[in-house]
Amino acid sequence: MTPHDRAAIPPSLSYELYPPATPEAGDSLFHTIDELSATTPDYVSVTFSGTPGRRRASVGLIEHLVRNTRLRPLAHLTCVGETRESLDRLVREFLGLGVRGLLALRGDLPRDPEVPSGDVPFAHQLVELIRDVEARHGATLAGGKLAVGVAAYPNRHPESPSFLHDVEVLVTKQRSGADFAITQVYFDPAHYVALVAASRAAGVTIPIIPGVMPMANVRRLERLAMMTGVRPDAALLHRLETASDDGERRRIGVRAAAVLARAAFDAGAPGLHLYTFNDHRASVEVIDQLDLPAARSLAVPA
């Protein structure tokens, strides 16, 4: 089944971007933004973490999207190490920029045990804080509401005691006010299916959007595996390692990502979120293989 077969509700499409580290990377990113804009995504998420300079760059990227494009930014917000006052201020800053969607994340725990985890150590508490700010700024939102997303884990979170514990955490995030979830990267189609089944059985009703990464960079995959504990398929990794050039690696990665996305759509996924690593080429090729432009055109009035 393709997304086009599910004509009743055209699938959503979104991408993840991160702020550029250099002026040269900025020029490349602006080109990528132009190319992604042509695919008319529903939103583009922007990461927010790291040094104060990186965070300022994230805000700058969001401001660029709001002022110079028609793309709708979904601003990441992490709570570890933050005070309630700093988080309240950041949410209000995003509102002032015109942001109407936030992705509420815990973030990485500090490596130094002496560093405090902050006033809001869990993502569900961050969701509650965002809803509190929303309630106090109804005029800014013209009576509307913020779209609040959270993370979901097709594979056990490295710090979690079990997969089912992760599902219960997702239940808590929903109860705190989350509107939808985006999965972390996964490499086995069955993992998304299992996550959705377990989540629905536990009472989760919000959309769970598969997060898929076109897997074309071996070094990036290995670094991701170290961070998440999730290893890609050994046969796929071998094909990437023995590919003749970057072009072949991208074709291999695009095909693998399309297989993951197609399986998720067959299982009823409401949309697709692509981790771009600020390179539009593979992501655009994935949605072309899935015939997503045709499926999404069903949402455009005649």
VOPAGU-2260 file (C-alpha; in pm, 1 decimal, decimal comma):
REM VOPAGU-2260
SITE   aa  ch    i         X         Y         Z
SITE  MET   A    0       0,0       0,0       0,0
SITE  THR   A    1     121,0     350,8     -76,5
SITE  PRO   A    2      19,0     675,5      97,8
SITE  HIS   A    3    -185,7     750,6    -216,7
SITE  ASP   A    4    -409,9     452,8    -136,4
SITE  ARG   A    5    -505,7     609,6     194,2
SITE  ALA   A    6    -694,4     894,8      32,1
SITE  ALA   A    7    -925,9     974,0     322,4
SITE  ILE   A    8    -655,7    1155,9     520,6
SITE  PRO   A    9    -352,3    1269,6     320,7
SITE  PRO   A   10     -32,7    1201,0     516,6
SITE  SER   A   11     160,7    1472,9     693,0
SITE  LEU   A   12     517,5    1556,1     594,7
SITE  SER   A   13     783,0    1724,1     804,6
SITE  TYR   A   14    1159,6    1760,6     827,8
SITE  GLU   A   15    1419,3    1823,4    1096,8
SITE  LEU   A   16    1685,9    2091,5    1058,1
SITE  TYR   A   17    1961,0    2210,9    1289,9
SITE  PRO   A   18    2133,2    2551,0    1305,6
SITE  PRO   A   19    2443,2    2592,9    1087,5
SITE  ALA   A   20    2781,9    2596,1    1258,9
SITE  THR   A   21    2962,2    2809,8     996,4
SITE  PRO   A   22    2871,3    3077,0     737,8
SITE  GLU   A   23    2938,8    2822,8     461,4
SITE  ALA   A   24    2703,5    2575,3     626,1
SITE  GLY   A   25    2448,1    2854,9     650,6
SITE  ASP   A   26    2456,2    2915,4     274,6
SITE  SER   A   27    2406,2    2543,8     212,9
SITE  LEU   A   28    2121,3    2530,4     463,3
SITE  PHE   A   29    1937,3    2819,1     299,2
SITE  HIS   A   30    1953,6    2629,7     -31,8
SITE  THR   A   31    1821,2    2318,1     142,9
SITE  ILE   A   32    1536,6    2523,5     292,4
SITE  ASP   A   33    1441,4    2646,9     -53,6
SITE  GLU   A   34    1439,3    2292,0    -189,4
SITE  LEU   A   35    1238,0    2155,6     102,0
SITE  SER   A   36     990,3    2443,0      73,5
SITE  ALA   A   37     903,2    2320,6    -275,0
SITE  THR   A   38     767,6    1997,9    -122,5
SITE  THR   A   39     517,2    2198,1      91,5
SITE  PRO   A   40     579,3    2026,0     426,7
SITE  ASP   A   41     338,6    2077,6     714,3
SITE  TYR   A   42     618,6    2197,5     940,1
SITE  VAL   A   43     995,5    2193,9     988,4
SITE  SER   A   44    1139,8    2113,6    1329,1
SITE  VAL   A   45    1447,9    2301,5    1450,1
SITE  THR   A   46    1680,4    2147,7    1707,3
SITE  PHE   A   47    1770,7    2343,9    2020,7
SITE  SER   A   48    2060,3    2222,4    2233,1
SITE  GLY   A   49    2429,0    2260,4    2304,0
SITE  THR   A   50    2621,1    2577,7    2380,4
SITE  PRO   A   51    2456,7    2917,7    2424,2
SITE  GLY   A   52    2589,8    3008,6    2080,0
SITE  ARG   A   53    2422,0    2707,1    1920,4
SITE  ARG   A   54    2098,0    2792,4    2094,8
SITE  ARG   A   55    2111,6    3149,4    1968,3
SITE  ALA   A   56    2169,2    3008,6    1621,0
SITE  SER   A   57    1856,3    2793,7    1661,5
SITE  VAL   A   58    1650,6    3100,1    1747,5
SITE  GLY   A   59    1802,8    3279,4    1448,5
SITE  LEU   A   60    1708,7    2993,1    1217,0
SITE  ILE   A   61    1352,1    2992,4    1348,7
SITE  GLU   A   62    1333,1    3368,0    1295,9
SITE  HIS   A   63    1454,9    3321,9     935,9
SITE  LEU   A   64    1187,9    3059,1     869,2
SITE  VAL   A   65     911,9    3279,5    1008,7
SITE  ARG   A   66    1018,1    3600,5     835,1
SITE  ASN   A   67    1151,4    3477,0     500,8
SITE  THR   A   68     969,5    3154,5     416,8
SITE  ARG   A   69     622,6    3002,9     427,8
SITE  LEU   A   70     747,0    2712,0     637,3
SITE  ARG   A   71     601,8    2661,8     982,8
SITE  PRO   A   72     871,0    2596,2    1244,6
SITE  LEU   A   73     831,2    2340,5    1520,6
SITE  ALA   A   74    1076,3    2462,8    1782,7
SITE  HIS   A   75    1255,8    2201,1    1990,6
SITE  LEU   A   76    1273,1    2278,7    2361,3
SITE  THR   A   77    1477,6    2078,6    2612,7
SITE  CYS   A   78    1427,3    2108,8    2986,7
SITE  VAL   A   79    1727,6    1940,0    3152,9
SITE  GLY   A   80    1943,9    2193,7    3332,7
SITE  GLU   A   81    1688,0    2472,5    3294,4
SITE  THR   A   82    1496,2    2666,7    3556,4
SITE  ARG   A   83    1122,8    2716,0    3533,3
SITE  GLU   A   84    1188,9    3085,2    3474,4
SITE  SER   A   85    1427,2    3023,6    3183,7
SITE  LEU   A   86    1186,4    2779,6    3019,0
SITE  ASP   A   87     893,8    3016,6    3066,5
SITE  ARG   A   88    1101,1    3291,3    2905,0
SITE  LEU   A   89    1200,2    3069,5    2611,4
SITE  VAL   A   90     840,9    2967,0    2540,5
SITE  ARG   A   91     735,3    3331,0    2546,8
SITE  GLU   A   92    1025,6    3419,9    2316,2
SITE  PHE   A   93     914,3    3155,4    2068,2
SITE  LEU   A   94     557,6    3287,5    2087,2
SITE  GLY   A   95     685,2    3637,0    2014,5
SITE  LEU   A   96     866,2    3508,2    1705,0
SITE  GLY   A   97     543,3    3361,5    1574,3
SITE  VAL   A   98     610,2    2997,9    1662,1
SITE  ARG   A   99     291,9    2799,1    1718,3
SITE  GLY   A  100     438,9    2452,2    1761,8
SITE  LEU   A  101     689,3    2313,9    2015,8
SITE  LEU   A  102     858,1    1977,1    2052,6
SITE  ALA   A  103     897,7    1916,0    2427,2
SITE  LEU   A  104    1206,3    1706,6    2503,6
SITE  ARG   A  105    1392,6    1619,1    2818,9
SITE  GLY   A  106    1736,6    1644,8    2659,8
SITE  ASP   A  107    2059,0    1468,5    2752,6
SITE  LEU   A  108    2147,4    1442,2    3119,9
SITE  PRO   A  109    2469,2    1621,4    3219,3
SITE  ARG   A  110    2771,8    1391,8    3230,3
SITE  ASP   A  111    2894,4    1556,5    3549,7
SITE  PRO   A  112    2679,6    1429,7    3840,2
SITE  GLU   A  113    2752,7    1753,8    4024,6
SITE  VAL   A  114    2567,3    1955,1    3759,1
SITE  PRO   A  115    2202,5    2002,9    3862,2
SITE  SER   A  116    1933,4    1857,1    3635,5
SITE  GLY   A  117    1721,3    2170,3    3671,4
SITE  ASP   A  118    1372,5    2251,5    3794,2
SITE  VAL   A  119    1194,7    2052,5    3522,0
SITE  PRO   A  120    1370,3    1715,3    3489,7
SITE  PHE   A  121    1107,6    1531,3    3281,1
SITE  ALA   A  122     947,1    1597,3    2943,1
SITE  HIS   A  123     590,5    1558,7    3070,3
SITE  GLN   A  124     656,6    1840,2    3317,8
SITE  LEU   A  125     781,1    2054,3    3030,5
SITE  VAL   A  126     455,4    1987,3    2844,9
SITE  GLU   A  127     265,1    2106,5    3151,9
SITE  LEU   A  128     479,5    2420,0    3171,5
SITE  ILE   A  129     413,4    2496,1    2803,6
SITE  ARG   A  130      39,1    2456,7    2859,3
SITE  ASP   A  131      63,1    2690,9    3157,1
SITE  VAL   A  132     234,2    2957,6    2944,3
SITE  GLU   A  133     -27,2    2901,6    2674,7
SITE  ALA   A  134    -308,9    2959,2    2924,8
SITE  ARG   A  135    -154,5    3289,3    3033,2
SITE  HIS   A  136    -107,5    3417,0    2676,5
SITE  GLY   A  137    -440,8    3347,8    2515,4
SITE  ALA   A  138    -447,7    3693,8    2360,4
SITE  THR   A  139    -114,7    3635,4    2184,9
SITE  LEU   A  140    -256,0    3313,4    2041,6
SITE  ALA   A  141    -587,0    3480,1    1948,0
SITE  GLY   A  142    -772,7    3221,0    2149,9
SITE  GLY   A  143    -595,4    2932,3    1977,4
SITE  LYS   A  144    -352,5    2678,7    2118,6
SITE  LEU   A  145       0,3    2562,1    2067,8
SITE  ALA   A  146      71,4    2231,5    1898,3
SITE  VAL   A  147     291,0    2036,3    2139,9
SITE  GLY   A  148     482,1    1730,3    2026,0
SITE  VAL   A  149     690,7    1481,9    2222,6
SITE  ALA   A  150     935,5    1200,4    2150,7
SITE  ALA   A  151     842,8     832,0    2130,8
SITE  TYR   A  152    1083,7     538,4    2132,4
SITE  PRO   A  153    1040,7     237,1    1900,8
SITE  ASN   A  154    1346,8      92,2    2075,5
SITE  ARG   A  155    1405,5     109,7    2449,6
SITE  HIS   A  156    1552,7     438,7    2560,0
SITE  PRO   A  157    1911,4     381,5    2681,0
SITE  GLU   A  158    1820,9     497,3    3032,1
SITE  SER   A  159    1487,3     315,3    3051,3
SITE  PRO   A  160    1434,1     -14,2    3237,7
SITE  SER   A  161    1212,1    -149,0    2959,6
SITE  PHE   A  162    1026,4     -78,7    2636,0
SITE  LEU   A  163     694,9     -90,0    2823,1
SITE  HIS   A  164     824,2     174,8    3064,2
SITE  ASP   A  165     883,5     399,8    2762,0
SITE  VAL   A  166     523,3     338,6    2657,5
SITE  GLU   A  167     399,6     440,3    3002,6
SITE  VAL   A  168     609,6     756,9    2978,6
SITE  LEU   A  169     434,7     834,8    2648,8
SITE  VAL   A  170      99,0     785,7    2822,7
SITE  THR   A  171     207,7    1039,1    3086,1
SITE  LYS   A  172     314,2    1289,7    2819,9
SITE  GLN   A  173     -27,8    1258,7    2656,9
SITE  ARG   A  174    -204,5    1312,3    2988,8
SITE  SER   A  175       8,6    1622,9    3044,2
SITE  GLY   A  176    -117,6    1776,7    2720,0
SITE  ALA   A  177      89,0    1644,0    2427,0
SITE  ASP   A  178     -86,4    1655,5    2088,8
SITE  PHE   A  179     134,8    1417,7    1891,0
SITE  ALA   A  180     456,5    1217,7    1908,2
SITE  ILE   A  181     749,7    1177,3    1669,3
SITE  THR   A  182     958,8     864,3    1699,1
SITE  GLN   A  183    1330,1     858,3    1740,5
SITE  VAL   A  184    1527,6     690,1    1462,8
SITE  TYR   A  185    1470,3     316,6    1416,5
SITE  PHE   A  186    1592,7      65,4    1157,9
SITE  ASP   A  187    1347,4    -225,5    1173,4
SITE  PRO   A  188     992,0    -174,0    1037,1
SITE  ALA   A  189     854,7    -407,6    1304,3
SITE  HIS   A  190     970,2    -172,2    1580,2
SITE  TYR   A  191     732,4     106,3    1473,7
SITE  VAL   A  192     444,2    -140,8    1445,9
SITE  ALA   A  193     517,4    -275,3    1794,5
SITE  LEU   A  194     539,8      74,1    1942,5
SITE  VAL   A  195     203,7     178,3    1801,3
SITE  ALA   A  196      34,6    -145,8    1910,5
SITE  ALA   A  197     170,4    -124,4    2265,9
SITE  SER   A  198      89,7     245,9    2291,5
SITE  ARG   A  199    -268,9     202,9    2174,1
SITE  ALA   A  200    -316,1     -86,0    2416,4
SITE  ALA   A  201    -192,2     140,4    2697,6
SITE  GLY   A  202    -437,6     417,9    2606,9
SITE  VAL   A  203    -232,6     646,2    2381,7
SITE  THR   A  204    -459,3     808,0    2123,0
SITE  ILE   A  205    -241,1    1088,8    1986,1
SITE  PRO   A  206     -79,0    1047,2    1641,0
SITE  ILE   A  207     257,7     867,0    1646,3
SITE  ILE   A  208     462,0     985,9    1348,7
SITE  PRO   A  209     755,1     770,9    1233,0
SITE  GLY   A  210    1087,4     952,6    1232,6
SITE  VAL   A  211    1300,6     816,5     948,5
SITE  MET   A  212    1658,6     897,3     853,9
SITE  PRO   A  213    1794,7     836,8     502,4
SITE  MET   A  214    2095,7     628,8     602,8
SITE  ALA   A  215    2374,8     737,3     368,3
SITE  ASN   A  216    2660,7     822,9     603,1
SITE  VAL   A  217    2840,1     533,7     776,3
SITE  ARG   A  218    3019,1     749,9    1033,3
SITE  ARG   A  219    2694,8     922,5    1128,8
SITE  LEU   A  220    2519,1     588,4    1164,6
SITE  GLU   A  221    2789,6     454,9    1392,2
SITE  ARG   A  222    2780,2     768,0    1606,7
SITE  LEU   A  223    2401,6     744,0    1626,4
SITE  ALA   A  224    2425,8     379,1    1731,8
SITE  MET   A  225    2664,5     476,0    2012,4
SITE  MET   A  226    2429,3     749,0    2135,8
SITE  THR   A  227    2103,5     553,4    2116,6
SITE  GLY   A  228    2209,5     192,8    2150,5
SITE  VAL   A  229    2018,2     114,7    1831,6
SITE  ARG   A  230    2227,9     -52,4    1564,1
SITE  PRO   A  231    2131,0     -51,9    1196,4
SITE  ASP   A  232    2085,7    -374,8    1002,8
SITE  ALA   A  233    2426,7    -536,5     953,4
SITE  ALA   A  234    2359,0    -613,2     586,0
SITE  LEU   A  235    2261,1    -251,7     521,1
SITE  LEU   A  236    2571,2    -125,9     699,8
SITE  HIS   A  237    2786,0    -358,3     488,1
SITE  ARG   A  238    2627,6    -229,9     166,7
SITE  LEU   A  239    2696,7     126,6     271,9
SITE  GLU   A  240    3054,9      51,9     371,1
SITE  THR   A  241    3130,4    -122,8      40,9
SITE  ALA   A  242    2949,1     126,5    -184,1
SITE  SER   A  243    3163,5     268,5    -464,1
SITE  ASP   A  244    3092,3     635,7    -392,1
SITE  ASP   A  245    2870,6     881,4    -205,6
SITE  GLY   A  246    2607,7     871,2    -479,3
SITE  GLU   A  247    2564,2     495,5    -442,8
SITE  ARG   A  248    2555,0     529,1     -64,0
SITE  ARG   A  249    2278,2     784,6     -93,2
SITE  ARG   A  250    2078,0     557,8    -324,6
SITE  ILE   A  251    2115,4     269,6     -79,4
SITE  GLY   A  252    2011,7     490,2     212,7
SITE  VAL   A  253    1715,1     634,1      26,5
SITE  ARG   A  254    1584,8     288,1     -62,4
SITE  ALA   A  255    1619,5     170,7     298,4
SITE  ALA   A  256    1440,9     480,5     431,8
SITE  ALA   A  257    1161,6     436,7     178,4
SITE  VAL   A  258    1115,5      75,7     293,0
SITE  LEU   A  259    1079,8     192,1     654,4
SITE  ALA   A  260     834,9     467,5     561,3
SITE  ARG   A  261     627,8     244,9     334,5
SITE  ALA   A  262     596,3     -18,9     607,7
SITE  ALA   A  263     489,2     250,5     854,9
SITE  PHE   A  264     222,0     376,5     615,2
SITE  ASP   A  265     101,1      18,6     565,2
SITE  ALA   A  266      66,1       0,7     944,2
SITE  GLY   A  267    -146,0     317,9     947,4
SITE  ALA   A  268     112,8     589,4    1013,3
SITE  PRO   A  269     -44,3     936,7     985,5
SITE  GLY   A  270     259,8    1096,0     825,2
SITE  LEU   A  271     636,6    1099,1     792,0
SITE  HIS   A  272     909,9    1298,1     965,9
SITE  LEU   A  273    1249,9    1295,9     793,8
SITE  TYR   A  274    1578,2    1365,8     972,7
SITE  THR   A  275    1760,2    1557,9     698,8
SITE  PHE   A  276    2094,5    1648,4     860,7
SITE  ASN   A  277    2052,7    1972,1     663,4
SITE  ASP   A  278    2080,0    1795,1     325,9
SITE  HIS   A  279    1763,2    1798,4     118,3
SITE  ARG   A  280    1870,1    1556,6    -154,4
SITE  ALA   A  281    1807,9    1221,9      12,3
SITE  SER   A  282    1486,5    1336,1     181,7
SITE  VAL   A  283    1337,3    1463,9    -143,6
SITE  GLU   A  284    1431,6    1136,6    -313,2
SITE  VAL   A  285    1258,0     940,8     -35,2
SITE  ILE   A  286     929,4    1124,6     -73,6
SITE  ASP   A  287     950,3    1087,5    -451,9
SITE  GLN   A  288     992,3     710,9    -414,0
SITE  LEU   A  289     688,8     704,7    -185,6
SITE  ASP   A  290     482,2     915,9    -427,1
SITE  LEU   A  291     407,8    1146,8    -134,1
SITE  PRO   A  292     362,5    1458,9    -349,5
SITE  ALA   A  293      69,8    1292,1    -526,5
SITE  ALA   A  294     -82,2    1167,9    -202,1
SITE  ARG   A  295     -54,3    1507,7     -35,6
SITE  SER   A  296    -208,2    1686,0    -333,8
SITE  LEU   A  297    -537,1    1531,4    -221,0
SITE  ALA   A  298    -536,6    1787,9      59,7
SITE  VAL   A  299    -533,1    2078,3    -184,1
SITE  PRO   A  300    -884,8    2205,9    -267,5
SITE  ALA   A  301    -978,1    2194,8    -633,9
